Amino acid sequence: MEQRRHKEAIIFLKDLLKQERRPEWERALAEAYRLRAGQVAEKGMWQEAAILWENHAKLCPTAEASDEYLGWLAQAGQFPKLAQLLAGSGPVPGDGPFARRLREALAVLALQNEKLLVGFPQDHPIAKHHAFAKQAIRAYSADRDAEAEEALKQIPSRSPYRSVRTLVKALLLMGQDRAAGLASLERIEADSLCHGLALRLSRQCQDGGPDSPVGTELSPKQHTLVGKLNGYSKAQLILSKEAKKFSKDCSPRQVFNAVLGNRELLGESACRRACLAMLVSFPEGVDLFQKAFGKLSPFERKRLHALHEESRKYYPQAALHWREAFDELKKRPEGERGTLDQALILRHIADLARMDVPDIAIDALEESVKLDPDDRASYVDLIKLCNNLDSPKEAQEWLEAGLRRFPKDVELLTLAMHEANRRKAYKKAASLAKTLLEVDPINSPARQFLLEAHLGHARKQASAGKSHLVQQELEQARALDPRRKSAALCVLEGLMALKDTDKASALLVEAWHKAGGGLAAQFQLNMETLSVGLPLKATGGLAPGLAKTHAATKDELLALAVSLGHYASEDKKRLAEALKPLQTILAKAFSNKELLEEDFFTFCHSLANAGQFDLLGHCAKEALRRFPSAASPIYFQVYASCKGVAKRMSQWDEDRLDMALERAREANDRRTAVLIEQLFRKLDEAFEEDYQLDDFMPGLEEMHSKLTPELERRIMKLETLSQAELLKIVHESVPGLPLKGLPREELLNLARLAIMGELGIDLKSLLGGLPLDLPFGPQKFR
Amino acid sequence: MQTPFEILEVAEDADDDAIKKAYLKKVKDYPPERDKEAFQRIRTAFETIQTDKQRRQYRLFHVGQPNFDALLRQALKPGAVQRPEADLLVGALAESVLADLLKAPVSS
């Protein structure tokens, strides 16, 4: 028994009891029966479980019929026995929750099978109220409402028939007021066994039709009952029983047929719409559809094909089908071609092709603009796509075309403004910014941009020695900055007034303070001085300046990072020259103990963006010394050492970056991880560009046509050779190639090329671009 | 899923004006402060079919799976109640009661 082998225990205990009837062995046998009953019940053997429990009860006459036993009897369908127990003729039943539910069940079951009442004393509630419940139901069915209500009144609220009473009352009410009847149904208690049916009826008999009919599970009897209560026609009843055929679990064909088979009830146009929508995922249904609803136009068929491919995410095929649909529209007679539809389809093709084949996207958009020249978004898309494809000339043309069509469009004006600034066409940029401000006077970026454009133009004129034009630009800039907020403007004004040292000094001091003083102010002064073509010493003594012993604070360093970001697009040499006088101060500032890892990241990032690799190397080295387990200093060190060019990375750098990437991921430092991943991506791209196998593979097919049968045989034989034999063939052509660990397929390709030496392919010269002592593993060699 | 036309209760060939009118009426019936979800649904529907171009786009490229529940609900709207026979009512009830009784876990 300890090992739960109760079946064996029962046999042994019975044998023992045959020898001697010891009370402890009888108790043990009773317990073994009880435990074994539980075991067989777990296997769903309800009948056997009930018998074993009865054996247990025989040995323990005082034991009550447990809920478990009652449950097993119910599961075994032994309702007469259950009725006997509840009627009190067997062992006394327990009063657990299951016994209470059982009384309600027996009361309902007795309405169907009166034999269950045999044995119940007349005053037992199941027997006593049975006749009233039965009468109420019969009277309800026969439209004798008064009689039904009278019978219901005889059933007290503690009767096992109380839920039947509520149910019949609700059904009576439904005849007069459906909603009120349904509300009454919901009053049946949740723990009543009648609650399930009440819930199903209230969901299925709603005024607006059944709730989620597709997913409804009803028995045939319940379906018929719902059909009656809803007053369904024969066709409706069939449809309600077949609603499951519309579910996602059925095949598209089954659903399609179910819809077509119920056209009359579902409505012709709703059916057509539903079937048309289904054709996207079930293109095989086209014939069935056409048979039912008439022929689809060629355009519609192509459209459905395209949507089908899109649903499978086969975008190139989808684009092809859309092109065919477009061609079908074009074939239509004038007036029915739907020019706008054509343009929309072309734009859709562009959307599908944008990522993978931007050339096709550009062609489609160009065509669409001809059909619908008023689509502003297409111009913007074309500009962006051309820029992405590194076609600035085309981008500029589309920008101009867009602006001709939409001269006041904020997005196009902003794009044009930035583009002009990028080309250092400051005058044009200023003019565009002005137009933008006319259209959108509170566009503060445009205002700032215009100010910057005037300043940029002023610097340009100053370096060209056109001082009168500089003043004009500065005046216009000043008009845009009436509160004199711009430090750069102030510096430029000071630089233009150098002949008047007092005025110049006043302006430069003002600019110094506006820039917040310290490193950022000095850097800005240096940048502006250099940008107008003056040497740094030109402002000596006129501005506060920084001593070499100056101890820069953390805030100064971060302000310098912001300023570096502002000038990042300037000439790198000029930036380096402006930073040079600050190097001693910066070297000291990097050892400032207040600096956190985050501060180092910010500063290093701004140096990296400004292309100041020497300083970046120093800063990253100090950051790594302070935060040896951080990932970002390693990244910036590597970035500095390869000067931002991924393919200049050494193997050592790659390994360090690999390690840093792992660290960044572990520390959840997403920012650094992204930067490292970007650098690795650039490395992969650079490698692909340099060593694409395709570069020397073209012509291979042509070569194949020239293969002699003998050569072909030798090439075929390669596949049967071992790795070592293949290595030998390749090394005969190119000795010393580091091929260890190269996948077999790659090695086979090289061996094929080596054999084709007879056709003029020289493997050694093909690999001429690759150093034989490759500093990386076979993976990279691929 | 209802189509934007169904949500706004307009015909599929309704023009800009009719759609705007229907939208404003719906917003009046379902202001955001009363039913945020319904308002959002109405707003999205309006933004999908507001202009002729958008309606064309919707018709050309939208792939909506048919709402069979809605379709069936429409087809299965109830008529006048018919009284079921007593045996049918008792049979359906007994079947449901028995299923629920045996479904409930037996506990001691």
Interface residues (C-beta under 8 A of the other chain):
Chain A: A41 S66 D67 E68 L70 G71 W72 A74 Q75 G96 P97 F98 R101 L102 E104 A105 V108 L109 L111 Q112 I137 R138 Y140 S141 A142 D143 V164 L167 L171 M174 G175 R178 L193 C194 H195 G196 L197 R200 C205 Q206 D207 G208 G209 P210 D211 S212 P213 V214 G215 S219 K221 Q222 T224 L225 K228 L229 N230 G231 Y232 S233 Q236 L239 S240 A243 F246 S247 V255 V259 N262 L265 L266 G267 A270 R273 A274 A277 M278 V280 S281 R303 L307 E310 S311 G338 L340 D341 L344 I345 H348
Chain B: D52 K53 R56 Q57 L60 F61 V63 G64 Q65 P66 F68 D69 L71 L72 R73 Q74 A75 L76 K77 P78 G79 A80 V81 Q82 R83 P84 E85 A86 L88 L89 V90 G91 A92 L93 A94 E95 S96 V97 L98 A99 D100 L101 L102 A104 V106 S107 S108
